[in-house]
């Protein structure tokens, strides 16, 4: 793993954070807590749009990384062409579903006092354009990750992150209509899709001298291989983002849209500390997938080294952030500061630390091809988390939501650690028998 890969990832994740720190307080002041709460839900829906790629983006990264480790790069164009067709089809189906949801179901699901239901409906219709482009972008981003093109990915993340926060802020000075605000997000997603696609093909042409467009053919056998991995990733892609964003939607349904803002501001602040983990983890996954083919006796040492480094750094960061939480929120939000947000943020710091460790074990299992294990864990966790979150919200309000989220992180880490220990032991035994 090159430190430059991590550095580029950090830049791509950190710079949008700076834009967010500047934009969010002004955005809340311009459009109010209620509309910002709905905007936060729109961001959540776009995050959840990754489910529409059916796990193919991550499957592509794992498959292409393995092919490169096995020196079978002539099969890479077939993998890309097959993955692209699958996600395009899924994205279009998802878009139709969102349109039907907007026309027939969304208006009465969210409690608002001052926002017309027609405004909400128009905003959701625009999201129908953004969500499939987000899904297809995941496939092309997966190709870039397989080729370690983290510089290109990071530049696009900066562009997308800037528009994601600065776009709504600029528009808020002219209108508070959610449809216009969401339009800026739609434009950024379409542009990023085109650029991710360009970079993916550039990587392939640069690294595979024998590549020619005639190799870009759909293969049913390749599709089966992608689905065998991606199908389980899809289960995780449905349940994991749902669990990550479920607290916001349940707060909006059980409490109010304004309460979402009180919760989501410290949540976003704390969650941004995960940029270090995301930067490292996105490099670890393709590196492990390739290393397991090239050096099967060394990958565990490589993994444990990075696990210790990430754990030490995140423990320090989470502790410092929890201590500084009241000062940071007061400085950041000024008149919009809500005292309850402090305790929410401090509780979430615990969950974020646990989640940082879980992310690495998650990547290890996926590099081993065991996407089914993580998916089954999410199936176990979801009903437990849903029930706990529901009762915690009713009894403790948004504080209960923070407790429930952090408790789920503890359960997730415990399950992943046990699975990795079992898989590593089996892998070592298999290699011994082969010798």
N, C-alpha and C positions, 0 to 999 in steps of 0.2 A: 504494500500500500504506500503510495506516495503522499507526503504531507501536502503537496500542491493540490491534490484532489480534494483533501479535506478543507484546505484553505479556500479553494474556489466555492465549495459547498457552503462554507461559513459565510462568505461574502454574499452569496446568493440568498441566504436566509436572513442574515443580519441587517442588510441594507433596507429591505422592506419593513423590518421591525422598526427602524428609525423613522421611516415614513409614517408608520402606524402610531408611534408615540407622539408625533407632531399632529397628525390628522384627527385622531379619534376624539380628543377633548373638544376641538373646534367643531367637529362634525356633530357631536351630541348637542352642543350649544345651538347649532344652526337648525337641526331638524327635530330636536327633542328626544326624550327618552323612548317614547312609544315607537316612532319611526326608526330610531337607531336599533331598537330591539328587533324590529322586523328585518332590518338590513342584516343584523347579525344572523338571523335565521336564513336569509338568502345566502350568506357566506357559508353557513353550515350545509345548505342543500348542495352548493357547488363542491364542497369537500366530499359530500356523500355521492356525488356523481361518478366518483371513481368506480363505484359498483357496476356501472354500465359497461366497463371494459371486460367484465366477466373474469377478472383475474388474469387476463391474457397479457397485460403489460409486464407483470412480475414474472409470469411463466416465460415470456419471451426473454427477459433478462437472464433468467436461470438457464434456459435452453441454449441461447447464443453463447453465454459464458462457458458452458460445458463444451459446446462445439468448438470453440476456440481452444480450450484446453486439450481437446482430443484431436486438434488439427484437421477438423472436418468443416472448414469455413465455406466450402462450396454449397452447403445446405442453408447458409444464413439467409440469402435472398428469399428462398421458399418460406422460411419461418416468418420473415417480415411481411411478405405478401399475404400469407394465410392469416396472420394475426390482424393485419389492417382490415381485411374484409370482414372478419368476425366482429371487431369492435365497431366498424361503421354500421353494420346491420343492427347490432344491439343498441347503438346510440340513437338510431332513427326510431326504433321501437320505443325506447325510453322517452324520446321527445313527444311522441304521440300520447303516451301515458300522462305526461305532465300537462299537455294541452287539455286532455279530458278532465284531469284533476282540477285545473283552473276553471274550466267552464261549468263543472257540475258539483264540485265538492269543497273548495278551499275556503270560501267566504265565511262559513260559520265555525271554522275550527280554531280561530285565534281571537282572543278577547281584545278588542280595541274600543276606545272611547271617542277618538277624534279623527280617525282615518276612515274614509269611505271604502266600502267593500269593493267598489269598482276599481279603485286605485290598487288594492291588493291583487285583484284578479289580473289587471294589466301587467303588473310587475312579475307575477308568476308565469304569464304567457311568454314574457321575454326570457325568463329562465329556461324555458323549453328549448331555446336556441343555444344557450350557453352550456347546458348539461351534456349533450352528446359531444360537443367539441372538446369539453374537458375529458371525457372518456377516451376519445381518440388520441388526445395529447398524451395520455398515460402510456399508450402503446409505443409511440415514437420516443417518448422520454426513456422508456425501458430499453430501447435500442441504443440510445446514447449512453446509458449507464453500463450496458454490456461492453461497450467500447471505451469505457472510462472517460467519456467526453464531458467531464464535470465543469469545465470552463464554459462550454456552450450552454449547458443546463443552467448554470448559475447566472449568466448574463440574462437569459430569458426569465429566470425567477425574479431578478431585480426589476426588469421591465414589467412583468405581470404584477409583482407585489406593489410597485409604485402606483400603477393604475388602479389596483384593487382598493387602495386607501385614498390616494390623492384624487382619483377620478370622482368618486362620490362627494369629496370635500369641495372640489371646484364647482360641481353642479349645484351643491347645496346653497351656494351664494346667489344662484339665480332662481332656483325653485326647490321646494321640499317634496315634490311629487316623486314617489318611489319608483315609478316607471322610468323616469329620466335618470334617476340614480342607478338603477339596475342596468340601464342601457350601456353605461360606461363599463360595467363588468362584462357584458356580452361582447362588446368590441374587443376588449383585452383578451378574452378566451379564443376568439376566432383568429386573431393575429398570432397568438402563441401557438395555436395548432399548426398554422402554416409554417412557422419558423422551426418548430420541433421536427416537423416532417422534413424540411430542408436539411437540417443538421443530421438527421438519421441517415438519409441517403448519402450525405457528404462523408460520414464516417465509414459507411460501407464501401464507397468508391475508393476512399483513401487507403483502407486497410486490406481490401480484397482486390488485387490487381486483375484478377480474372473475371471480375463481375461484369455482367452485361444485362440490360433490361429484360432480355428474354428469360432470365432465371426467375423473374418475379411471377411465379405461377402459384395458384392455390393448390394445396395438397390436403386431401382428406385424412391421410395418415398423420401428417403434421398437425392437423386440427385436432385429431384424437389425442395426440401427445400433449398439446397445449391445454386441451380441456381436462385431461387427467390430472394435471397440476393446477391449472387455472380454475377448474370447477370447484375445488376445495377453497382456493383463494377467494372465489366469488362468495362463498358462504361467509368467510371472514370479512370480505369487503362489504357485505350487507350488514352483518352484525356488529363488526368493530366500529365503523363510523356511526352506526345507529346508537351504540352505547356511548360513544364519545359525545354525540350531539343530543342524545335523548334528554339529558337534564334540562337543556334550554327549552325544548319543545314542551316538556312537562311543566316547567316553571310558567311558561306562557299560558298553558291550558289550565293549570290548577291555581296559579297566583295571578299574574298579569304580564303584559308585554313589557311594562316599565320595570318589573322585577328582573326580567332577563338582563337588562342593562346593568343593574346592581351586581348581578352574578357574573356576567360575561366579561366585564372589564378586568377584574382581578384574575379571572380564568385565563384570558388572553395574555395578560402580563406574565403570569407564572408559566403558561405553556410555551411562551417564546424562549424560555430558558432551555427548552429541548432542541434548539437549533444546533447545538453542539452534537447531540446524539444523532439527530437526523443527518447532519453532515458526515459523521463517521459511519453511521449505519448504512447509508446509501452506497458507500464504498466497500464496506465489509461484505455485503451480500454478494455482489458479482465476484469479488476477490475470493471469498470462501468457495463459491461455486466452481471457480476455475482451479483453485488450489487443491481442492479435494480430488481433482483429476490428475493434476501434475505432481503434487507432493502429498499423498494421502497420509503420511506419517507425521506431518508438520503442522497441519491446519489447527489442531487443538491448542497447541502452544501459542500460535498466532491469535486465536480467539481469546484465550485466557489473558493474554497480555493486554488486549484492548478492553476486555471486560473490567480489569482492575483499574485501568486509566480512566475509563468513563465513570465507573463507580466513585472513584476518589474525587474527580472533578465535579460531578453532579451533586455529591453530598455536600461539598463546600458551597457550591452555587445555591443550592436549595436552602441551606441553613442561613446564609447571608441574606438571601431574598426574603425569607420569612421574618428575619429580624428587622429588616428595613421596610417591610410592607407598609406600615402606617405612614411613614415619611414619603415613600415613593408615590403612594396614591394621593396623598394630600397635595404634593407638589405637582403631580401630573394633572389631576382633575380640578383642583382649586374649588370653585363654588359648587361643582357637580359631585364633590366627594361625599360618599355615604359611609358612615362608620362601620356598618355591617360587612362591607366589602373587605375590610382588613382581615377579620377572622376567616372569611371564605378563602381569601388568598393564602393565608398561613396553613390552613388545612390542606389546600390543594398542593402546596409545596411538598408535602409528604408523598402524595400520590404521584407527583411528577418525578420525584426521585426513584420511586419503585418502577414507574413506567420506563424510565431511562434504561434500567437493567433488563426489563422485559423485552425491550426492542431488540437487544443483541441476541438473546436466546431465541426470539422469534425468527431472526434472520438465519441463525444456525440451523434450525429445523427446516426452513425453506431451502437453504443451500443443500441440505441432505435429501431434498425432494419430499419431505414429510409435511406438505401443506395440509394434509388431512388431519393431522394431530392438532394443529393450531385452530383449524376450523371447528373441530369437535369440542375443544375447550371453550370457544366462543359460544357454541350452542349450549353448553352447560352454564356459562356465566350469565347469558342474557336474561333468562327468567328470574334468576336469583337477584341480579342487579335491578331489574324492572320493579320487582316487588319491594326490595329494600328502598329504592329511590322513591317510590310512591308513598310509602308510609313515613319515610324520613322527611319528605317535603310537607306532608300534612302535619307532622308533629313539630318540626324544627324550622320550616321554611327553607330559605336558600342555604342556610348553614347545614341543614340535613342533606341537601344536594351535594355539597362539598364532601361531607363525610362519606356518603354513599359512593361517590366517584373514587375517592382514595381507597376505600375498602375493596372496591373491585380491582384496583391496581395490585393490591396485596395478594388477592386470590389468583390473579392472572400470573404474577411472578412465580408464585409457588408451583402452579401447574406446569409452567414452561420449564422451570429448573428441573423438576422431576423427569419430564419427558426428555430433556437434553441429556441428563445423566444416563438414562436408560438407553438412548440412541447411541451415545458415545461408547458405552460399554459394549453394545452389540457390534458396533463398527470395528472396535479393536479386536473383538473375538473373531469376527469374520476374516480380518486380515491375517490373524495368527493361523487360522485353519488353512488359508490359502498358501501360507509359507510351508 
